[in-house]
Amino acid sequence: MAKAYNKVSTGITGFDEAIDMLRLGDNVVWQVDNVLDYKGYVAPFVKRARKEKRRIVYMHFGQHEPLVDDPEIVWYDLDPDQGFEAFSTRVYDIITEEGKEVFYVFDCLSELLEYWHSDLMIGNFFRITCPYLYELDTVTYFALLRNRHTYATIARIRETTQVLFDLYHIKNNYYVHPLKVWERYSSTMFIPHKSTMKEFTPVTASADLAEIFSFTSIQAERKDYWNRLFDEAREHLYLNEEQQEKMKDRIILLMIGRSKRINDMVKKYFSLAELINIQNRQIGTGFIGGKSIGMLLARKILESQTEDPFEEILEQHDSFYLGSDIFYTYIVQNGWWKLRTRQKKMAGYFPLAKELKEKMLGGAFPEVIREQFQQMLEYFGQSPIIVRSSSLLEDDFGNAFAGKYESVFCVNQGTPEERYTAFETAVKRIYASTMNEEALSYRLNRGLSDKDEQMAILVQRVSGDYHDDFFFPHLAGVGNSSNLYVWDQGIDRNAGMLRLVFGLGTRAVDRIQGDYPRIVSLDRPEQSPLVDYQDEAKFSQRNVDLLDVKANQWTDRSLEKVLSLDLGTDPSMFAKPDHKTNQRMKELGFKDRRQYILGFDRLLKESAFPAWMRKMLQTLERVYEYPVDIEFTANFDKEGDFRVNLVQCRPLQTKGPGEPVAMPKTIDETNCLFHFTGNFMGGNVRLPLDYIIYVDPKAYMESSLEDKYATARTIGALNSKLKDDTVMIMGPGRWGTTTPTLGVPVNFSEIGNVEAICEMSYNIGGFMPELSYGSHFFQDMVESNIFYAAIFDGYPNVVFHPQRLLERENLLVTLEPSAIRLSEMVRVVHADGLEIYSDIISQRVLCQ
């Protein structure tokens, strides 16, 4: 249905006649050499609108002189320094609140370059604002400074706006040259007009036109403001140190971020030339994100150390960085900004996220971005790469976002077209993961739901080598510089710890069915971790994550299969024969089958690897003045020498061990709920409980898959309803697993309000807790201040009396009536005075 075109005056009679008036819905863009020239044409427009008793709104954000001074005009002060999303959302909300047929005057849009540093974002702002103003039958004046923006930006604005004028001020005369006047035409409309406040006369004589245009020119392609700034930065390399430091400040603010603590370290450790080199490997504009910054900063800190020559053991990297502005451009380009704005409101925060996520998996990128993607892929050739989230808030002090966003391996095989499609799909998956429920809950719980969370992306070459048809590193893992959750009273928590796996590091950060990484305390790396499991083979890594080059996919293989490959180094550094199992297999007639235990014994006892990792973690903690969490890989040669690839570093969110707790002098082991030594995380606590949620292991084991998932959702509902109470949850196996046969498959958001978690072994069902040091689950527990204990029921010196809970009234149906069918499996009871005590010195934990 066509819009009803009501005519509106510019305030200049001759001007109105020349362009056949303005229309409701028109966005009017003025290209000017000086904002004061623009102001001269704002004045009659506002004066006429006031005479017609129109509602006029002034959007003020520029540093230039205000364009209006009438007290009857509605004035909004906007702060573009808050970032593109906050600014654009505020403008969108104002337009929504003001409603239909309002007249607007905007400050010069070129002023926004001083805050956003990117023509791309100016175009994005116009693309989302202009159509909404048109939809509401407004008339709006905008201005741009001529020759300040790229032709691509001007083209996007010309395509979107209804009216575009060039305004020239030549020899004390004003000339207006209409370039676009939508759905209006006359034989002289699109030639320059000599303009006064009364007359508007077309300039038709060729001599006069030639004289006018002799003062103007068509320039060669203009560089983006971002690129012009970095050209200026390169010129500063030849200036003195003081001038270089000032330029560093500018670059850090526009490329690194706004965390003062991180920025101060970047300024200290990076030269201007090094910051420029980072930008040389950037695609698009904007911030490179927390994960990229953490990786680069940690590497630079280590490389600058003279006492410990880390450069000798560090593997080089050649990463690329997708700037955060691409994320918003992708949303704007595909027409999803209105949906994004609605999703940011609490009413649509969760309900609209699914729709936006699905759309983000299927959009298109601008051609200029696609070409840069292609050039980067040509650089990597067919080397495997990993595409990793690197959001603005990620890996900062206070917010790790561990595991909340996706990382995607691209094996990078096939034709150039196939490799490009796989990469673009990976980028879309990471963008879509910003709408994951876990990520949304994390931001909401930490008061970040209204913050700009642009998604930058880190593209890294996968560390490792080809072994037949497979590609993987020898080692991967995570490391924590402060081991607050020690499992033995003799361990030095300041020495740090590792969570170590063979192959790709996915098994180090995720809880994998049937597999257990090697936990290493770096002061005593050879010590067996955690608890006497009785069967060393049962609680070790059994499968190896790797990239299958032939199948062009991420997959896994059995340890025995991988150890049979030519690893290029001595496999006995990592694995040893499982003599007990091999003897049994031999007795059964399987003489050619060999089983191994992946305990890394020789690596930890005989190599320099643990010592270097300890020094690395301690160095980073000293510089950060804060505990750190790293991710790494390591590769070995035939002589056993190794290189470590540091792929991530972030502040480790930790609350410290806490003050010593006075344990009860007398312990009634016949009547307490549980009592044991070791196998807990959370420091010293004394925690009085209000409620205990208990999942019965036997009933859970015997339940259907449907009821296992229903149990998880019921826990989530209880977590919400009891959020103001002190709650401990207890259940079989692994909380948060994706495999219901291994434990309760809750999302972390469904248990994020509890104060304590107990995982219980249940030998008949095969349930076995796994202490989560270094995993994403671990990070979530630490950041949420959740106390954790693993109860190995039936093991020596472990006291556990679940009947204390079974004999109490079950409040499940009272709190969650819809869960009545689960009442034999899920119990909610009043704690009736039960308290948790723990002491990290004696390693004792008690609930009585």
N, C-alpha and C positions, 0 to 999 in steps of 0.2 A: 504494500500500500504506500503510495507516494506521500512524502511529507507535505504538509500545508505550508507553503512558502510565504510567510508574512514579511513584508519589507521593513527594513530598519535603516535609519539614516546614519551616515558617517559624521554628521554634524557640519559638513561642507556641501553646500547645494550643488556646485559644479561637479564635485567628486561623485555625489549620488547619481547625477545625470550620466556621467561618463561610464559608470559600472552598473547602472540600473539598480542602484541601492544594494545594501547588504540584506541578508535573509536570516531569519531565525535558524539557528543551527550552524551559522558560519563561524569557522575558526579563521582569523585574519592574522597572517604572519607578515611582519615587516622586516626586510633586510636593510640594515642601516649601517652607516659608518660611525655614528655617535648616538648614544642613548638619548641625548637631549633632542635630537631630530625626531626620534620616536615620540618623545613626550609632547612635542608640538602637535602631533596628530591624535594623541590620546585625549588631549584637552577638549577639542570640539566634540569628539565622540561622547565623552562623559557629560559635557554640558548639555548636549541634546538629549541624552538618555535621562538626565536628571529632570529636564523640562517635561519629558514624557512620563515622569514618575516611575521610571524603571528601577529595579533593585540592582545596585552596582556593587561588585565585590572586587577588592584589590588584593592580589596575592603578592605580598612583599617578601623578598628573600635576597635581593641584590645589594651590593655595596654601593651602587650608584645612587644619585639623588632620587628621592621618592618621586613617583610619577604623578601622584594625586595628593591633594591636601584638603579636600572637602570633608568636613567632619560628618557629613551625612552618608558618606560612602563607608561600607563595611570593610574593615581592614583586618587581614590575617597576616600575622608575622610567622613565617616558616623558617625552619632551620635545615638547610640542605646538608649540613655537616653531620647530621644523624645518619646519613646514608641514603642510597637510592630508594630502598624499599620503604623505610620509615617516612621519607619525604613524599614519595608517590602515593603511599597509602593515606597519608594525612590529606593531601590534595583531593584524592578520590572521595574520602569521607566528607570533606567540606562540600564538594560538589553534590554529593548525595543528600546531605542535610539541607542545602540551599534550595534544591529542587529545580523546577522547570522555569524557563524564560528569564533566567538571571543573566545579567551582563557582567563580564569579567575583564579585568586588566591584569596581565602578568608582567612582572619585571622581566628584564632581558634574559632569555634562556641561556645565553652564552656565559652568564655569571656562574652557572652551575658547573662549568668546567673547572673552576678553582677548587671545587669540592669533590667532584667525581672523576676528574682527570681523563675523561673518555667521551669522545663524540658519540660512540656507540650508545652510551647511556642517555645522552641528550635525545637521540632518536628514539630510544625505548620509552622515555618519559612522554614524548609527544605522541607516540603510537598508542599509548594506553589512555592518555588524557583527552586527546582531541576527539576520538569517536564517542566517548562518554558525554562530552560537552555537546556534541552534535545531537546525540540521542535525546538530550534534555532541552532541545530548542534554545540553547543559549547563544549569545554572541560574545566572542572572546578575542581580545587583542594580545598577540605575542610579538616579541622582537628577537632577532638574531643579529649579531655583528657580522658584517660582510667579510668574507675571506678568512673567517676564524674556524670554519668547519669543513670537513671533508665533503666532497661531492656526493659520496654515498649517503651521508647524513642529510644533506639538503634534499637529495632525491627521495629519501624516506619521508621527510617532512612535506615535500611538494605532493607526493602521492597521497598523503593522509589528509592534508588541510583542504579547505574549500577555497580559500582566497590567499594569494601570495603576491606581495608587492615588493619591488625594489624602490627604496627612497634614496635620492641623491641630493646633496647640498653642494651646488656648484656656483661659484661667483655670486654668493648671496641670494641665489635663486633655488627653489625646491622643485625637484622633478620626481613624479611618481610614475613608475613603470609597472603596470599590472602584468604579472607573469602567469597567473592562474585566477580565473573568476568562474567558479563552477556553475555550469548551466546558464551562463549569460554570454552574449556575444553582440558585438557591433563591429563595423568596419574599422573603427579607430580605437577599439577598447585596449588592444594589446601593444600599443606604442606609448612611449613616454608622454606624460602630461605635465606641462608647467603648472605649478600649484601655488595658489594663495589661499587665504582663508575664505575667499569669496568665489574665486574663479578656478577653473580646472580645465586647461586648454590643451588639446592634443598638439604635439609638435610633429608636423607632417613634412616640413621642408627638409630635404636631404642635407643641406648645409648645416641647418640647426642641429639635426640629429647627429651628424658627424662630429660637430663641436662638443655636444654633450658626451658622446661615448669616447671622445678622445681623453676624457678624464677618468675613464673606467677601463678595465681590461679583463679578459678571460684568462685566468691564471692556469698554469699547469696543475695537475692533481695536487691537492693540498694534503699535507700529512695530518693524521689524527693528533689532537692535542697531546695525547699520551706519548706518541713517537717524537713529537717536537720537544717535549720535556726531556726525553732520554737523549736526544741529540744535544740538547743543552748540557746534560750531565756529562756526556763524552767530552765536550769542550772544557768542562771543569777539571778534567784530568790533568790539564796543563796549567791549572791555577794553583794558588797556594793552599796550604793545609786547612786554613780557616774557611776558605770558600768551599773547599771540598766537603768539609764537615757540614756546612749548611745545606749543601745539595744532598748529602746523605740523609739528613733529617727529612727532607721533602720526599725522597724516594721511599724511605722506610714507612712513612705515613700512608703512602698511596699503594704500596705493593706488599708490605709486611703485615700491617694491621694496626690496632689501637691499644694493644696490651702494653702498658708502659714497661712492665717488667721484662717482657720478651724484647721489646724494641730497644731497651737500654743494652741488653746483651748483644743484639744484632749490631748495634752501632759500635760497640766495643770491639767485636771480633771480625767484622767485615769491612774491607776497604770499599771505596766508591767504585773502583774497577770491578771488584767481585760482585757487588750488587748489580752493576750493569750486565755482567756476564750471566747472572740469574735471569734478568729480563730478556736476554738474547735467546733463552730457551723457553720463553713463555709464549703461549698461544692465547690471543685475545688480551684483554686488559683487566685490571682489577687486582684484588689480593690473590696471593698464591695459596693461602689457607694454612691452618694450624699444623697439619701433618707434614707438609712440605717444609715449613719453617723449622719444625722440630728436628727433622732429619738433617737439614742443611746446617743448622746451628750446632747440633751435637757434633757433627763431623768437623766443623771448623774449630770448635773448642779443642777437640782431641788433636787435630793437626797442628795446633798452635803450641802444644805442650813440648817443651824442650827436655824436661827431665825424663819423660817416658816417650820414646819415639813411636807413637801410635801409627804414624804414616807407614811404618814397616809392615804392619799387620792389617791395615785397612784396605779393603778392596775399593777401587775407584767407582764412581757412579756417573751416569750420563743421562740424568732424568730430564723430563719435560714437565711443564706446569700449565694447566689450563686455567686461565684467570677466571675469577669469580663472576665477572660481568657476563661471561658466556651463559651462565646459568639463567640469569634474568632475561637475557636476549632470547634464549630458547623458549622461555615461557611467553614472552611478548610476541615473538615471531609467530607462534602457533595459536595466538588468540586466547590464551588461558589466564590472562592477568585478572580479569574480573572474578573468575573462579578462585584464583589464588587469594585475592583480597577477601572474598567471602569465607574462605577456609581459615584465614588468620583470625577471624572473629571467633569467640568461644562457642557460639551457636553452631558454627560449621567446622570447628577445629578437628574433631574426629570424624563426624559424618561425611564431610566433603573430601577428606583426605584420600579415600579409596578411589573416588572418581578422578581426582587430579593425578594420583599415582598411575592409574591406567592410561590416562592421556599422555603422561610424560614418557611412557614406554614406546609411544608411536609417533612422535613429532618429527619435524625436519629442521635441520640447521641451515643458517644462511650460507650461501655459496662461498663467501670469503672465509668462513670458518671451516667449511668442508675442505677447501684447498689447503689450509694450514694443517688440518688433520692428515691429509694425504702426504704432505711433505714430511711430516714427522714419521709416519709409517714407512716411507721410503728410506729414511735414515736408519730405522731399526732393522729394515729388511725382514728376514724371517726369524729373527731372534724372538723368543718368547718375552712378553711384557706383562706387567700387572698394572691394572688401572685402579687407582685407590682414591677413596674419598679424602678430601682435605678441606673441610668446611671452615668458615671463619671462626666458629666457637670451639672447634675440635682441638684437643691436645693442649689446651691452655691451662693455666693455674686455676684449679677449682672445677674444671669440666673436661673430662677425658673423652666422653662419648665413645667409650671402648665398645666396639662391635655393633654400634647402633646403625652405621651406614655400611653399604656394601663395598667390597673390593672384588675385582673380577680378573681372573687370569685369562689372557689371550695367548693361546699357544702359537698363534700368528703363522699358520700354515695355509697353503692354498694360493689361489690367484690373487693379484692385487685387489680385485673387486671383493673377493671373499674376505680378505684380511681387513679391508676397510669396513665392510658391513659388520664384522665381528667387533671391531673397535668401537664403532658408533653405537652399537647395541650395548656395549659395556658402559659407555658414558651415560646413556639413557637410563640404564639400570641404577647407576649410582645417583643420578638426579632423582629418579623415582623413589629411591630409598629414603629421601628426606621426608616422605610421607608414611614411612613405616610406623606402626603403632608404638613400637618400643622407643623410637626416636622422638616421636611427638610427646609421649609420656615423660621421657627424660627431660625434654626442654620445659614442659609444663611444671614438673616437680621442682625444677631449679629456677623457676621464675624467668625463663628465657623465651617463653612462647611469643613475646612481642618483639624480640630482638631480630635484627637482620641475620639470617642464617643462610647466606649465599654459599653455594657449593662450588668450591674450586676442586681441581682434580690433579693428583700426582701420578705421572706415568713413569714407571721404572722398568728397566731391563731386569728380567728375572735372574737372580743370582744362581749359578750352578753350571752344569755342563751336560752334554749328551752322553748317555750310557745306553748303547744300542738304540732302541726306538723311544727311549724315555729321557726326560730332562728334569733334573732336580739338583739341589745342593746336598752336600753331605750332612750338614747339620742346620738346624734352625731352632729358634726359641725366643723366649722373652726373658728379660732380666729385671730385677728390682734391686735398687741400691740399698734399700732399707728393708730388712727381713723382719717385719714386726710380728709375723705369725710363725715364730720358731716352733719346732716340734720336739726340741730337746733342750733341757736346761743348760747344757754346755755350749750351745750354739751362740755365736756372736752375731746379733741381729744387724750390726753395722757393716758386716762383711758382704751382705747382699746375697741374692739367690738367683738361680736360673731354673727355668722350666724348659727342658731340652728334648727335642725329637730328632729323628732321622728323616731326611727328605724335606719337603715343603713345610712351612711353619704353621699350616692350618691346624694341625693337631696340637700345637702348643697353646693356641688361644681359644680353641673350642673344645667342648667335652664330647669325645668321640666314643661311640659304642664299642665296648670291649677292649679299649686301648687306654694305656696309662703312660704319660710322659715321665721322664726322669727328673725328679726334683733334686736340685743341687744347692747345698749350702756352701758358699764360696770360702768359708774359713776351714771347712772340713769336707771337701768335695767328694772324697771317696766313701763317706759314711752313707749307709743305706738309709733312705728317708722314711720319715713318718712313723711307721709301725712295723712290727714283725709280721709280715703277711703270711708266713709259713711257706708260701709257694712263690718264689721270686719270678718265675716265668709267667704266672697268672697275671701279675700286676705290672707288666711291662708293655712296651709298644709292640704290636703284632703286625700292623700294616703300615705302609709308607705312602704318603700322598706325593704325587708326581704328575708331570705333564706327559701325556702320551702323544708323541709327535706324529706318529702314523695315523692315529684316530683323531688328532687335532682337538683333544679335550683334556681337561683336568680329571684325574681318576686316582685310584690307589691300587697297590699290588701288595701281595704278602711279603713279609720281611725276607723269607727264604728266597722268593723269586728275585728280589732286588739284590740280595747279597750274592746271588749267582752271576750277576753282571760284572763287567770290568769296571770297577769303581775308580780306577786311577790312583788308588791309595790302598793302604792295608786295612781291610775290613775288621781285623781283630781290634783295631782302635775303638770300635763302636760295639761290636757284638762278640759273644762267646757261645760255644756250643751248649745246648741244653742237654747235658749228659743224661740226666734222669729220664727225660722224655725220649731221647734217642735210644736208650737202652730198652725202654718199653716197646718202642716201635720195632726195634731189631727182633725182640722176642716174638712180636706179632708177625714177623716176616717181611716188614718194610725196611729192607736193608739199605736201600738207596735214598731214603728220606732223611734229611738232616734238619733239625730244629735248632733255633738260636734264641738266646736271651739278649735283648738290646739294653744293656746296662751301662754302656760307655765306660767300663771299668778302666781300661788302659788309657783312654783319653783323659780321664779325671785323675789318675794316679801318676802317669808318666809324662804327660805333655805339659807345655806352658800355657795351654788354653785357659784353664781356670784362673791362673794368676793374672793373665792379661784381662780377662773379663772382669775380675774384681777391681783391677786398677782403672779400667774404663768406667765402671759404674761409680766408683768413688770420686774420680775426677769430675764426672758430669754432675754429681751431687754437690761437690764443693763449689763449682762455678754457678750452678743454678741456685745454690743455697737452699736446697729443697730436695727431698728424695725424688729419684727419677725412675721411670719405667721405659725399657727399650725393647725393640724387636730387632732381631739380627739373623743372619745366616753365616755359615762358615764353610769353606772349601779347602781340601787338603791335597797336596801333591804326593808323589811317590815317596819322597823323603820324609813325609809327615809334617812338613811346613804348612802353615795355614794362612788364609786371609779371611778377615771378618768383614762382612758387609752390614754396616749399621743402617737399617732401613727406616727406623722410627725412634723418636725419643720424645717423651712427654713428662711433665711433672706427675709424680705418683701421688694420687689423692690418698692421704692417710691422716688419721687422727692421733697417731702416736700410741705408745703403750699404756698411757694413763697412769695415775697414781697407784701405788701398791694397795692391794685390797687385803683386809684382815679376814682370812679364811676362818670359818667356825672352828672353835677349839675341839669340839666333839662332833663326830660324823656318825649318824645312825645309818650304817650301810644296809641294814635290813629294811629301812623305811624311806630312804631317799629315792628320788626319781632316777638320777644317774650320778655316777662318780667314777672318774678314771684319770689317767695321766696322759698328757699330750693330745694331739689330734683336735685342736681347737684353734680358732683364729679370732682375733678381736681385742687382744691386749688384756689388761687387768679390768675386770668388771665386777660390779655387784648390781644385779638387775632384778628388782622385784617384778613379778609377772602378774598380769590381770587375767589373761586367757591363754589356753594352750589348744592349738588345733593339731589333732593327731590322726594320721592316716594309717590304718591298721595294715601291716605288711601282708598278712595272709589273705585278708579279704581283697586287698588291692591286686595281689598276684592272681587270684582266681576270678577277677572281674573281667568283663568284656572290654574290648578296645574302646567302645563307645563310652563306657562308664569311666575308663581311665581318663579320657579327655574331659568328661563331665566333672570329674573330681578336680581337675586343674581349673576349670571355669568356676567351680564352686569356691575353691580357695581364693580366686580372684575377687569374687563377690564378697567373701568374708573379709578379705584384706581391705576392701573399701569401707565396709560397714564398721569395722573395728579400728579404723585408722587413728582414732584418738586414744586408744588403749594400748597397753604394753602386751604384745602378743608374741608367743613362740610357736613356730610351726615345726612339726616332726613328721617325717615320712620315710618310706623305704627308698634306698638307692639315691639317685642323683636328682635333686631339684633342678628344674630348668632344662632337663634333657629334651631332645627332640624325638627320643625313642621311648614311648610309654612303657615298654617292657623293662626299661632300666631305671625308671623313677617317674616322678610326677611331672608331666610336660607343661609346666606353667611358663608364661612369659615373665620376665623380671618385673614388669609393671604390675603383675598380679600378686606379687609378694613384697613389693617395695616398701610397704608401710610397717612390716613386722620388725621386731627388735632382735629376734634370735631365730636361727635356723638349725635344726638338727637333722642330719642324714643318718639313717639307720641301716646297718647290714641285715640281710635276711638270707641266710645261706640256702634254705630250701628253694627260694625263688631266684637265687643268683644275684640278688641286689647287693651292691657293694658301694659304699661311699668313696668318692675320690676327692681328696683335699685339693682345692681349686687354685692353688698358688699361681698367680700370673695369668690366669685365664680371664676372658671378658666377664665371666660370672664373678670372679674374684674382684675385679675392678668395681662392678656394680655393688657388691656387698660392702666393700671398703668405703665407697663414696656415700653409701646410705647408712653407714655406721651400724651395720648388722653383725651381730655376734654369730659365729658359726662353730658347730661341733659335729664331729663324726663319731657315731656310737657303733663300735664293732661288738655287737652283742655276742656273748659266748666266748670272747677272747679273754686271756688271763688278765686279771686285775681290772676288768671292766665290770662295773656294777650298774645294772639297768633293771628297773622295776616298772614296766609299762602298766601293770595292773593297778597302779596308783591312779592312772587316768581312766582305765576301763571301769572302775568301780564308781566313778562320778557321773552325775546326770549329764546326758548329752544335750546340748543346747542348739544343735545344728538346725533342727526344723523351726525352732523359735526364731532364729536369726535369718534363716534362708529356707522358707517353707517349700520352695520348688525343688529342694534337694532331698526330699523325703526318701527317695529310693536309695540314696547313698548313705543312709544313717547307720548301717552296719559297718561301713568302711571309713567314714569321716566322722570324727568326734570333736566337738567343741566344748571345753569344760572350763569352769572357773579355776584359776590357779590356787585359790585359797591359801595365800601366803607363801607359795613356792618362790624361791629366789635362785638366780644363777650366780655362782661365784667362780672366778678364774684368777689364776696367778701365773704370770709368765716365767717367774723365777723357778718356782717348784714344778711348773707345768701341770698343776692340778686344776681340774674343773669339776664343779659340784652343782647339783640342783636339788635343794631340799627345803 
